[in-house]
Amino acid sequence: MNEANLEQTEHGLAPKGPGWYVVNARDVSWHAAEGRGAYSNLESEPEFEQYGVHLVTLAPGEAMAMYHWEADQEDFLVLAGEPVLVIEGEERPLKRWDFVHCPPEAKHVIVGAGDSQCLVLAMGARDRSVGPDWGGYTVDEAAAKHGASVDEDTTEPKEAYAKVPRRQPTSFREGWLPD
């Protein structure tokens, strides 16, 4: 197996094509929006076929996503901060090193909380979470308290995220990752 090329883009390094690679999270491009946190772009182009992996940084009150479920499992590891998990309509405080496993169809969202930036490693399978049967967004009272619930159930991301700013490509910003 050959090493993949790392190309410098306007917003950071981007792995291109097949192969193995090593890249620092501070050097890759990110996607961010005011009030919505930021996602690292650690994956190659095209995205990994079997699973997705992102570092997600959230300020207090910022939701990782809208409350949703997927046809594949997702897992999360809290690396810093004290976010709140809303899962199956129930709030659960999290702390550093807490691991969250969401089996297929578990409704969930993670929201930044506490006094500082939260950092979460997000991983998810991509076997069934593509195409029209990927999953869906559902109305939830606990998620709504955090601004992370849709107004009506939908399977359309454009509908689910219509009322929040869209994350845009950006370069890494100091404060997103601990030293």
GROMACS elastic network, one bead per residue, 0.5 to 0.9 nm:
[ bonds ]
;  ai    aj funct       b0    kb
    1    18     6  0.86450   500
    1    19     6  0.60068   500
    1    20     6  0.72305   500
    2    18     6  0.78567   500
    2    19     6  0.51813   500
    2    20     6  0.66181   500
    3    18     6  0.77914   500
    3    21     6  0.57659   500
    4    15     6  0.63976   500
    4    16     6  0.62079   500
    4    17     6  0.59594   500
    4    18     6  0.56812   500
    4    20     6  0.55390   500
    4    21     6  0.56994   500
    4    44     6  0.85195   500
    5    14     6  0.82702   500
    5    15     6  0.57677   500
    5    16     6  0.54074   500
    5    17     6  0.69334   500
    5    18     6  0.84584   500
    5    19     6  0.81537   500
    5    20     6  0.89811   500
    5    21     6  0.77868   500
    6    13     6  0.60069   500
    6    14     6  0.54435   500
    6    16     6  0.60721   500
    6    21     6  0.79730   500
    6    23     6  0.82598   500
    6    44     6  0.89870   500
    7    12     6  0.82598   500
    7    13     6  0.54588   500
    7    14     6  0.52406   500
    7    15     6  0.62915   500
    7    16     6  0.67971   500
    8    11     6  0.78585   500
    8    12     6  0.57079   500
    8    14     6  0.63833   500
    8    15     6  0.89579   500
    8    28     6  0.87315   500
    9    12     6  0.51807   500
    9    13     6  0.58821   500
    9    14     6  0.67769   500
    9    28     6  0.88992   500
    9    29     6  0.78882   500
   10    13     6  0.85057   500
   10    29     6  0.82903   500
   10   170     6  0.82058   500
   10   171     6  0.78761   500
   11    14     6  0.88988   500
   11    27     6  0.86788   500
   11    28     6  0.72983   500
   11    30     6  0.73887   500
   11   169     6  0.67542   500
   11   170     6  0.51844   500
   11   172     6  0.77631   500
   12    26     6  0.84349   500
   12    27     6  0.55056   500
   12    30     6  0.79326   500
   12   170     6  0.80091   500
   12   171     6  0.58870   500
   12   172     6  0.77287   500
   13    23     6  0.79182   500
   13    24     6  0.89875   500
   13    27     6  0.57696   500
   13    29     6  0.62111   500
   14    23     6  0.87907   500
   14    27     6  0.87933   500
   14    28     6  0.61124   500
   14    29     6  0.69469   500
   14    41     6  0.77123   500
   14    42     6  0.78400   500
   14    43     6  0.79837   500
   14    44     6  0.66878   500
   14    45     6  0.75507   500
   15    18     6  0.85893   500
   15    21     6  0.74546   500
   15    23     6  0.83241   500
   15    28     6  0.87427   500
   15    42     6  0.80071   500
   15    43     6  0.69921   500
   15    45     6  0.62768   500
   15    46     6  0.89898   500
   16    19     6  0.87139   500
   16    44     6  0.56300   500
   16    45     6  0.51298   500
   16    46     6  0.75839   500
   17    44     6  0.66865   500
   17    45     6  0.59382   500
   17    46     6  0.70814   500
   18    44     6  0.76910   500
   18    45     6  0.82202   500
   18    46     6  0.86234   500
   19    44     6  0.90000   500
   23    26     6  0.85722   500
   23    27     6  0.70333   500
   23    28     6  0.72985   500
   23    42     6  0.76942   500
   24    27     6  0.53571   500
   24    28     6  0.68512   500
   24    42     6  0.85700   500
   25    28     6  0.55470   500
   25    29     6  0.83621   500
   25    30     6  0.89666   500
   25    40     6  0.68940   500
   25    41     6  0.80854   500
   25    42     6  0.69053   500
   25    55     6  0.81076   500
   25   172     6  0.82158   500
   25   177     6  0.86263   500
   26    29     6  0.81679   500
   26    40     6  0.86368   500
   26   171     6  0.84202   500
   26   172     6  0.56900   500
   26   173     6  0.81096   500
   26   174     6  0.87583   500
   26   176     6  0.89664   500
   26   177     6  0.79188   500
   27   171     6  0.79912   500
   27   172     6  0.69703   500
   28    40     6  0.69342   500
   28    41     6  0.61334   500
   28    42     6  0.66524   500
   28   171     6  0.73660   500
   28   172     6  0.72162   500
   29    39     6  0.88562   500
   29    40     6  0.64112   500
   29    41     6  0.55982   500
   29    42     6  0.80894   500
   29   169     6  0.66482   500
   29   170     6  0.59858   500
   29   171     6  0.52504   500
   29   172     6  0.65516   500
   30    38     6  0.64895   500
   30    39     6  0.54716   500
   30    41     6  0.54364   500
   30    42     6  0.86821   500
   30   168     6  0.80318   500
   30   169     6  0.56421   500
   30   170     6  0.52336   500
   30   171     6  0.58346   500
   30   172     6  0.61784   500
   31    37     6  0.84657   500
   31    38     6  0.54251   500
   31    39     6  0.51735   500
   31    40     6  0.65327   500
   31    41     6  0.74675   500
   31   167     6  0.52846   500
   31   170     6  0.57042   500
   31   171     6  0.81705   500
   32    35     6  0.87653   500
   32    36     6  0.67825   500
   32    37     6  0.57820   500
   32    39     6  0.64723   500
   32    40     6  0.88851   500
   32   166     6  0.79097   500
   32   168     6  0.54245   500
   32   169     6  0.66215   500
   32   170     6  0.66752   500
   33    36     6  0.52323   500
   33    37     6  0.62774   500
   33    38     6  0.68835   500
   33   164     6  0.88767   500
   33   165     6  0.60664   500
   33   166     6  0.61467   500
   33   168     6  0.63707   500
   34    37     6  0.69829   500
   34    38     6  0.89599   500
   34    62     6  0.89248   500
   34   165     6  0.70587   500
   34   166     6  0.88584   500
   34   167     6  0.81490   500
   35    58     6  0.85505   500
   35    59     6  0.78742   500
   35    61     6  0.76862   500
   35    62     6  0.54576   500
   35    63     6  0.79543   500
   35   164     6  0.84772   500
   35   165     6  0.79802   500
   36    58     6  0.72354   500
   36    59     6  0.83553   500
   36    61     6  0.86718   500
   36    62     6  0.51132   500
   36    63     6  0.59088   500
   36    64     6  0.67185   500
   36    65     6  0.79852   500
   36   164     6  0.79857   500
   36   165     6  0.75253   500
   36   166     6  0.83947   500
   36   167     6  0.74430   500
   37    56     6  0.70493   500
   37    57     6  0.55791   500
   37    59     6  0.65497   500
   37    62     6  0.59182   500
   37    63     6  0.71312   500
   37    64     6  0.67302   500
   37   112     6  0.86262   500
   37   167     6  0.84081   500
   38    55     6  0.81876   500
   38    56     6  0.56407   500
   38    57     6  0.53501   500
   38    58     6  0.68082   500
   38    64     6  0.83556   500
   38   167     6  0.75880   500
   38   176     6  0.80481   500
   39    54     6  0.61531   500
   39    55     6  0.57984   500
   39    57     6  0.67219   500
   39    64     6  0.87861   500
   39   167     6  0.86052   500
   40    43     6  0.86588   500
   40    53     6  0.87357   500
   40    54     6  0.54603   500
   40    55     6  0.52737   500
   40    56     6  0.65434   500
   40    57     6  0.85932   500
   40   172     6  0.83210   500
   41    44     6  0.80708   500
   41    53     6  0.84338   500
   41    54     6  0.65583   500
   41    55     6  0.81026   500
   42    53     6  0.70368   500
   42    54     6  0.63450   500
   42    55     6  0.80447   500
   43    46     6  0.78030   500
   43    47     6  0.55227   500
   43    48     6  0.62052   500
   43    52     6  0.75865   500
   43    53     6  0.70774   500
   43    54     6  0.79812   500
   44    47     6  0.53227   500
   44    48     6  0.65784   500
   45    48     6  0.77972   500
   46    49     6  0.81780   500
   47    51     6  0.86538   500
   47    52     6  0.75040   500
   48    51     6  0.59677   500
   48    52     6  0.62687   500
   48    53     6  0.85056   500
   48   126     6  0.84744   500
   49    52     6  0.78731   500
   49   125     6  0.87519   500
   49   126     6  0.65290   500
   49   127     6  0.80607   500
   50   124     6  0.86240   500
   50   125     6  0.59638   500
   50   126     6  0.51558   500
   50   127     6  0.63204   500
   51   123     6  0.68768   500
   51   124     6  0.52850   500
   51   127     6  0.77089   500
   52   122     6  0.78202   500
   52   123     6  0.54126   500
   52   124     6  0.50904   500
   52   125     6  0.63158   500
   52   126     6  0.68559   500
   53   121     6  0.72905   500
   53   122     6  0.56131   500
   53   124     6  0.66785   500
   54   120     6  0.82413   500
   54   121     6  0.59360   500
   54   122     6  0.52046   500
   54   123     6  0.66186   500
   55   119     6  0.68965   500
   55   120     6  0.57716   500
   55   122     6  0.61554   500
   55   123     6  0.89050   500
   56    64     6  0.73236   500
   56   118     6  0.80436   500
   56   119     6  0.56836   500
   56   120     6  0.51542   500
   56   121     6  0.63237   500
   56   122     6  0.69931   500
   56   176     6  0.86595   500
   57    64     6  0.83286   500
   57   112     6  0.82726   500
   57   117     6  0.67525   500
   57   118     6  0.55542   500
   57   120     6  0.64440   500
   57   121     6  0.89374   500
   57   176     6  0.58239   500
   57   177     6  0.74330   500
   58    61     6  0.77603   500
   58    62     6  0.55178   500
   58    63     6  0.71187   500
   58    64     6  0.70912   500
   58    81     6  0.89785   500
   58    83     6  0.82652   500
   58   111     6  0.72447   500
   58   112     6  0.50356   500
   58   113     6  0.82649   500
   58   116     6  0.88273   500
   58   117     6  0.56895   500
   58   118     6  0.50399   500
   58   119     6  0.64612   500
   58   120     6  0.82425   500
   58   176     6  0.80795   500
   59    62     6  0.55576   500
   59    63     6  0.87001   500
   59   111     6  0.85270   500
   59   112     6  0.53541   500
   59   113     6  0.70755   500
   59   114     6  0.87679   500
   59   115     6  0.85914   500
   59   116     6  0.65779   500
   59   118     6  0.62132   500
   59   119     6  0.89670   500
   59   176     6  0.89246   500
   60    63     6  0.86771   500
   60    82     6  0.87842   500
   60    83     6  0.77095   500
   60   111     6  0.73977   500
   60   114     6  0.60981   500
   60   115     6  0.68134   500
   60   116     6  0.66217   500
   60   117     6  0.65608   500
   60   118     6  0.75803   500
   61    83     6  0.88902   500
   61   111     6  0.61538   500
   61   112     6  0.51138   500
   61   113     6  0.57706   500
   61   114     6  0.87863   500
   61   146     6  0.67894   500
   61   147     6  0.83719   500
   62    65     6  0.88720   500
   62   110     6  0.87018   500
   62   111     6  0.55671   500
   62   112     6  0.51896   500
   62   113     6  0.79108   500
   62   146     6  0.81179   500
   62   147     6  0.84808   500
   62   148     6  0.87671   500
   63    66     6  0.70973   500
   63   109     6  0.71893   500
   63   110     6  0.60130   500
   63   112     6  0.62957   500
   63   146     6  0.73698   500
   63   147     6  0.74700   500
   63   148     6  0.61189   500
   64   109     6  0.65738   500
   64   110     6  0.55483   500
   64   111     6  0.59342   500
   64   112     6  0.78387   500
   64   148     6  0.84325   500
   65    68     6  0.78831   500
   65   108     6  0.89926   500
   65   109     6  0.61486   500
   65   110     6  0.73363   500
   65   111     6  0.82718   500
   65   148     6  0.67745   500
   65   161     6  0.86347   500
   66   108     6  0.83781   500
   66   109     6  0.64476   500
   66   110     6  0.89173   500
   66   137     6  0.69471   500
   66   138     6  0.86591   500
   66   143     6  0.80606   500
   66   147     6  0.82161   500
   66   149     6  0.55715   500
   66   150     6  0.68048   500
   66   160     6  0.69684   500
   66   161     6  0.73605   500
   67    86     6  0.79262   500
   67    87     6  0.85208   500
   67   107     6  0.65819   500
   67   108     6  0.53318   500
   67   110     6  0.84514   500
   67   136     6  0.87514   500
   67   137     6  0.58965   500
   67   138     6  0.64313   500
   67   139     6  0.75137   500
   67   140     6  0.73133   500
   67   143     6  0.63328   500
   67   144     6  0.86278   500
   67   148     6  0.57226   500
   67   149     6  0.53371   500
   67   150     6  0.72930   500
   68   105     6  0.85149   500
   68   106     6  0.80074   500
   68   107     6  0.51167   500
   68   108     6  0.56021   500
   68   109     6  0.68518   500
   68   135     6  0.73816   500
   68   136     6  0.55581   500
   68   138     6  0.59815   500
   68   139     6  0.87608   500
   68   149     6  0.84348   500
   69    72     6  0.86395   500
   69   102     6  0.88167   500
   69   104     6  0.72875   500
   69   106     6  0.54426   500
   69   108     6  0.64419   500
   69   109     6  0.89459   500
   69   134     6  0.85945   500
   69   135     6  0.53859   500
   69   136     6  0.55466   500
   69   137     6  0.65306   500
   69   138     6  0.80329   500
   70    73     6  0.69996   500
   70    74     6  0.79918   500
   70   103     6  0.86502   500
   70   104     6  0.58416   500
   70   105     6  0.52593   500
   70   106     6  0.72939   500
   70   107     6  0.78495   500
   70   128     6  0.82674   500
   70   129     6  0.60579   500
   70   133     6  0.86835   500
   70   134     6  0.57789   500
   70   136     6  0.65909   500
   70   137     6  0.89795   500
   71   103     6  0.86093   500
   71   105     6  0.56462   500
   71   106     6  0.88789   500
   71   126     6  0.88287   500
   71   127     6  0.83784   500
   71   128     6  0.55672   500
   71   129     6  0.52502   500
   71   130     6  0.86117   500
   71   133     6  0.73354   500
   71   134     6  0.54488   500
   71   135     6  0.53392   500
   71   136     6  0.88669   500
   72   102     6  0.87910   500
   72   103     6  0.70444   500
   72   105     6  0.73169   500
   72   124     6  0.70760   500
   72   125     6  0.55500   500
   72   126     6  0.65931   500
   72   127     6  0.66303   500
   72   128     6  0.57145   500
   72   129     6  0.56486   500
   72   134     6  0.79521   500
   72   135     6  0.84421   500
   73   101     6  0.75583   500
   73   102     6  0.55999   500
   73   105     6  0.77269   500
   73   106     6  0.82235   500
   73   123     6  0.86543   500
   73   124     6  0.58492   500
   73   125     6  0.58487   500
   73   126     6  0.86254   500
   73   129     6  0.89360   500
   74   100     6  0.83759   500
   74   101     6  0.63270   500
   74   102     6  0.51542   500
   74   103     6  0.66348   500
   74   104     6  0.75185   500
   74   106     6  0.89756   500
   74   122     6  0.74024   500
   74   123     6  0.57108   500
   74   125     6  0.65078   500
   75    99     6  0.73315   500
   75   100     6  0.55726   500
   75   102     6  0.58970   500
   75   103     6  0.83642   500
   75   121     6  0.82288   500
   75   122     6  0.60098   500
   75   123     6  0.51882   500
   75   124     6  0.61030   500
   75   125     6  0.89856   500
   76    98     6  0.82209   500
   76    99     6  0.56942   500
   76   100     6  0.50050   500
   76   101     6  0.66269   500
   76   102     6  0.83885   500
   76   120     6  0.64243   500
   76   121     6  0.55104   500
   76   123     6  0.62501   500
   76   124     6  0.86314   500
   77    96     6  0.80568   500
   77    97     6  0.62024   500
   77    98     6  0.58831   500
   77   100     6  0.63795   500
   77   101     6  0.89375   500
   77   119     6  0.86296   500
   77   120     6  0.55799   500
   77   121     6  0.50956   500
   77   122     6  0.67747   500
   77   123     6  0.86971   500
   78    81     6  0.73754   500
   78    82     6  0.80071   500
   78    83     6  0.80047   500
   78    94     6  0.74775   500
   78    95     6  0.65253   500
   78    96     6  0.50458   500
   78    97     6  0.51322   500
   78    98     6  0.54647   500
   78    99     6  0.65193   500
   78   100     6  0.83790   500
   78   118     6  0.76182   500
   78   119     6  0.61419   500
   78   121     6  0.64695   500
   78   122     6  0.88647   500
   79    95     6  0.82858   500
   79    96     6  0.52724   500
   79    97     6  0.57568   500
   79    98     6  0.80987   500
   79   118     6  0.75351   500
   79   119     6  0.53257   500
   79   120     6  0.55271   500
   79   121     6  0.69766   500
   80    83     6  0.87818   500
   80    95     6  0.73529   500
   80    96     6  0.50886   500
   80    97     6  0.77284   500
   80   116     6  0.86976   500
   80   117     6  0.73806   500
   80   118     6  0.51631   500
   80   120     6  0.71043   500
   80   177     6  0.87442   500
   80   178     6  0.78065   500
   81    94     6  0.83477   500
   81    95     6  0.62575   500
   81    96     6  0.60909   500
   81   112     6  0.79410   500
   81   113     6  0.76215   500
   81   114     6  0.69425   500
   81   115     6  0.78824   500
   81   116     6  0.60372   500
   81   117     6  0.58505   500
   81   119     6  0.64768   500
   81   120     6  0.87270   500
   82    93     6  0.70034   500
   82    94     6  0.54214   500
   82    96     6  0.67460   500
   82   112     6  0.69811   500
   82   113     6  0.56520   500
   82   114     6  0.53597   500
   82   115     6  0.80231   500
   82   116     6  0.78088   500
   82   117     6  0.82859   500
   82   118     6  0.62737   500
   82   119     6  0.88933   500
   83    92     6  0.88611   500
   83    93     6  0.63614   500
   83    94     6  0.54132   500
   83    95     6  0.67942   500
   83    96     6  0.89665   500
   83   110     6  0.65958   500
   83   111     6  0.55002   500
   83   114     6  0.67910   500
   83   117     6  0.88846   500
   83   118     6  0.62740   500
   83   119     6  0.86179   500
   83   120     6  0.88151   500
   84    91     6  0.66932   500
   84    92     6  0.57694   500
   84    94     6  0.56396   500
   84    95     6  0.86463   500
   84   109     6  0.84209   500
   84   110     6  0.57022   500
   84   111     6  0.52129   500
   84   112     6  0.63764   500
   84   113     6  0.61749   500
   84   114     6  0.87656   500
   85    90     6  0.80196   500
   85    91     6  0.57035   500
   85    92     6  0.50394   500
   85    93     6  0.61556   500
   85    94     6  0.67556   500
   85   100     6  0.86673   500
   85   108     6  0.71302   500
   85   109     6  0.59561   500
   85   111     6  0.64561   500
   85   112     6  0.89596   500
   86    89     6  0.61332   500
   86    90     6  0.53891   500
   86    92     6  0.62438   500
   86    93     6  0.87110   500
   86   107     6  0.81601   500
   86   108     6  0.54253   500
   86   109     6  0.53598   500
   86   110     6  0.62803   500
   86   111     6  0.79651   500
   86   142     6  0.67919   500
   86   143     6  0.62303   500
   87    90     6  0.52762   500
   87    91     6  0.65201   500
   87    92     6  0.76347   500
   87   102     6  0.85676   500
   87   106     6  0.71478   500
   87   107     6  0.56323   500
   87   109     6  0.66629   500
   87   110     6  0.85656   500
   87   142     6  0.89257   500
   87   143     6  0.87192   500
   88    91     6  0.85536   500
   88   106     6  0.66142   500
   88   107     6  0.51871   500
   88   108     6  0.63340   500
   88   140     6  0.85790   500
   89   107     6  0.77598   500
   89   108     6  0.79296   500
   89   140     6  0.62392   500
   89   141     6  0.70812   500
   89   142     6  0.57515   500
   89   143     6  0.73012   500
   90   142     6  0.66391   500
   90   143     6  0.87141   500
   91   142     6  0.68424   500
   91   143     6  0.83891   500
   93   113     6  0.87087   500
   94    97     6  0.85795   500
   94    98     6  0.61901   500
   94    99     6  0.86834   500
   94   100     6  0.89835   500
   95    98     6  0.57197   500
   96    99     6  0.88231   500
   96   118     6  0.88768   500
   96   119     6  0.88339   500
  102   105     6  0.78310   500
  102   106     6  0.55714   500
  102   107     6  0.79977   500
  102   108     6  0.77534   500
  103   106     6  0.57054   500
  104   107     6  0.88145   500
  104   135     6  0.89662   500
  105   135     6  0.72692   500
  105   136     6  0.88952   500
  107   136     6  0.88835   500
  107   137     6  0.82791   500
  107   138     6  0.79109   500
  108   143     6  0.84394   500
  109   143     6  0.73900   500
  109   148     6  0.74017   500
  110   148     6  0.88760   500
  111   118     6  0.88184   500
  111   143     6  0.89296   500
  111   146     6  0.72274   500
  111   148     6  0.81077   500
  112   116     6  0.84617   500
  112   117     6  0.71930   500
  112   118     6  0.58547   500
  112   119     6  0.86666   500
  113   116     6  0.74330   500
  113   117     6  0.79971   500
  113   118     6  0.74582   500
  114   117     6  0.81097   500
  114   118     6  0.84266   500
  117   175     6  0.77551   500
  117   176     6  0.71680   500
  117   177     6  0.85282   500
  117   178     6  0.89930   500
  118   176     6  0.83936   500
  118   177     6  0.88520   500
  119   176     6  0.76585   500
  119   177     6  0.70959   500
  119   178     6  0.84701   500
  125   128     6  0.78107   500
  125   129     6  0.74268   500
  126   129     6  0.52560   500
  126   130     6  0.67422   500
  127   130     6  0.73609   500
  128   131     6  0.79435   500
  128   133     6  0.75398   500
  128   134     6  0.61339   500
  128   135     6  0.88952   500
  129   132     6  0.86138   500
  129   133     6  0.70299   500
  129   135     6  0.66818   500
  130   133     6  0.69597   500
  130   135     6  0.85999   500
  131   134     6  0.56728   500
  132   135     6  0.79679   500
  132   155     6  0.78710   500
  132   156     6  0.88811   500
  133   136     6  0.83084   500
  133   155     6  0.82680   500
  134   155     6  0.80541   500
  135   155     6  0.64669   500
  136   153     6  0.74421   500
  136   154     6  0.58896   500
  136   156     6  0.73762   500
  136   157     6  0.83585   500
  137   149     6  0.78688   500
  137   150     6  0.66984   500
  137   152     6  0.82354   500
  137   153     6  0.55928   500
  137   154     6  0.53428   500
  137   155     6  0.59165   500
  137   156     6  0.79653   500
  137   157     6  0.81179   500
  137   160     6  0.67952   500
  138   149     6  0.70512   500
  138   150     6  0.63485   500
  138   151     6  0.82331   500
  138   152     6  0.68733   500
  138   154     6  0.67277   500
  138   155     6  0.86487   500
  139   143     6  0.79955   500
  139   144     6  0.77895   500
  139   149     6  0.55101   500
  139   150     6  0.53284   500
  139   151     6  0.60688   500
  139   152     6  0.59842   500
  139   153     6  0.58121   500
  140   143     6  0.53593   500
  140   144     6  0.60595   500
  140   145     6  0.89032   500
  140   148     6  0.85162   500
  140   149     6  0.57987   500
  140   150     6  0.77377   500
  140   151     6  0.88141   500
  141   145     6  0.65460   500
  141   149     6  0.74962   500
  142   145     6  0.54128   500
  142   146     6  0.72542   500
  142   148     6  0.87000   500
  142   149     6  0.82585   500
  143   146     6  0.53558   500
  143   147     6  0.64668   500
  143   149     6  0.51418   500
  143   150     6  0.88315   500
  144   148     6  0.53308   500
  144   150     6  0.77000   500
  144   151     6  0.87626   500
  145   148     6  0.75018   500
  145   149     6  0.82170   500
  146   149     6  0.78464   500
  147   150     6  0.86006   500
  149   152     6  0.86463   500
  149   160     6  0.82989   500
  150   153     6  0.66179   500
  150   154     6  0.80135   500
  150   159     6  0.84179   500
  150   160     6  0.56958   500
  150   161     6  0.80100   500
  151   160     6  0.81703   500
  152   160     6  0.83372   500
  153   160     6  0.83179   500
  154   157     6  0.78590   500
  154   159     6  0.70934   500
  154   160     6  0.68078   500
  155   159     6  0.81589   500
  155   160     6  0.78961   500
  156   159     6  0.54107   500
  156   160     6  0.63426   500
  156   161     6  0.88204   500
  157   161     6  0.60247   500
  157   162     6  0.82235   500
  158   161     6  0.54366   500
  158   162     6  0.57733   500
  159   162     6  0.51795   500
  159   163     6  0.83268   500
  160   163     6  0.77177   500
  160   164     6  0.88486   500
  161   164     6  0.55423   500
  161   165     6  0.77334   500
  161   166     6  0.75997   500
  162   165     6  0.78496   500
  162   166     6  0.84749   500
  165   168     6  0.89898   500
  167   170     6  0.89597   500
  170   173     6  0.85535   500
  172   176     6  0.75634   500
  173   176     6  0.60763   500
  173   177     6  0.84820   500
  174   177     6  0.71072   500
  174   178     6  0.88257   500
  175   178     6  0.67172   500
  175   179     6  0.85239   500
